[in-house]
Amino acid sequence: MNDIAGSEIYARSQRLSSKPSDSRQQIEAPERLTIGELARSAGVTLRALRFYQSKGLLSPSRDGQARIYSAADRERLELILKGKRLGFTLHEIREMLMARAAGAENTLPISRRKCTEQINLLERQRRDIERALCELREIYTAMFRAALGRAAANDRG
């Protein structure tokens, strides 16, 4: 993509609203985005968006062959990405999206129990990662010491 096309997409996504809100202008996202524009703005791949669509988590409209994403699709994608970042499965995220569509007010509609379960899961994963890092550091240190020992032996021999 050339710089002109890229700057046009950026300008489109950063368009200023013509409706002032309490005497200030708000930045308004475009009402319709192509798959490429949404992927770039969300920091995901086209493949990820197609995957979420295949799982029924996103349902863009079509303009010929082009997928067109609405503001509601962008909000759903934000929730999907937040759910993934917090370690939830796609099944759990689907349930959250359904709860949201049914009128749940929370940004990420989950129960206190599910929130606690997820915190515990992430804490266990963090402990496992810390343990794995410690083991790898020990292996690396042993390898480094062995290499130093070989180098010292070569210098003496």
Secondary structure in CASP SS format (residue, H / E / C, confidence):
PFRMAT SS
TARGET T0000
AUTHOR 0000-0000-0000
METHOD secondary structure of the structure
MODEL  1
M C 1.00
N C 1.00
D H 1.00
I H 1.00
A H 1.00
G H 1.00
S H 1.00
E H 1.00
I H 1.00
Y H 1.00
A H 1.00
R H 1.00
S H 1.00
Q C 1.00
R C 1.00
L E 1.00
S C 1.00
S C 1.00
K C 1.00
P C 1.00
S E 1.00
D C 1.00
S C 1.00
R E 1.00
Q C 1.00
Q C 1.00
I E 1.00
E C 1.00
A C 1.00
P C 1.00
E C 1.00
R C 1.00
L E 1.00
T E 1.00
I H 1.00
G H 1.00
E H 1.00
L H 1.00
A H 1.00
R H 1.00
S H 1.00
A H 1.00
G C 1.00
V C 1.00
T C 1.00
L H 1.00
R H 1.00
A H 1.00
L H 1.00
R H 1.00
F H 1.00
Y H 1.00
Q H 1.00
S H 1.00
K C 1.00
G C 1.00
L C 1.00
L C 1.00
S C 1.00
P C 1.00
S E 1.00
R E 1.00
D E 1.00
G C 1.00
Q C 1.00
A E 1.00
R E 1.00
I E 1.00
Y E 1.00
S C 1.00
A H 1.00
A H 1.00
D H 1.00
R H 1.00
E H 1.00
R H 1.00
L H 1.00
E H 1.00
L H 1.00
I H 1.00
L H 1.00
K H 1.00
G H 1.00
K H 1.00
R H 1.00
L C 1.00
G C 1.00
F C 1.00
T C 1.00
L H 1.00
H H 1.00
E H 1.00
I H 1.00
R H 1.00
E H 1.00
M H 1.00
L H 1.00
M H 1.00
A H 1.00
R H 1.00
A H 1.00
A C 1.00
G C 1.00
A C 1.00
E C 1.00
N C 1.00
T C 1.00
L C 1.00
P C 1.00
I C 1.00
S C 1.00
R H 1.00
R H 1.00
K H 1.00
C H 1.00
T H 1.00
E H 1.00
Q H 1.00
I H 1.00
N H 1.00
L H 1.00
L H 1.00
E H 1.00
R H 1.00
Q H 1.00
R H 1.00
R H 1.00
D H 1.00
I H 1.00
E H 1.00
R H 1.00
A H 1.00
L H 1.00
C H 1.00
E H 1.00
L H 1.00
R H 1.00
E H 1.00
I H 1.00
Y H 1.00
T H 1.00
A H 1.00
M H 1.00
F H 1.00
R H 1.00
A H 1.00
A H 1.00
L H 1.00
G H 1.00
R H 1.00
A H 1.00
A H 1.00
A H 1.00
N H 1.00
D H 1.00
R H 1.00
G C 1.00
END
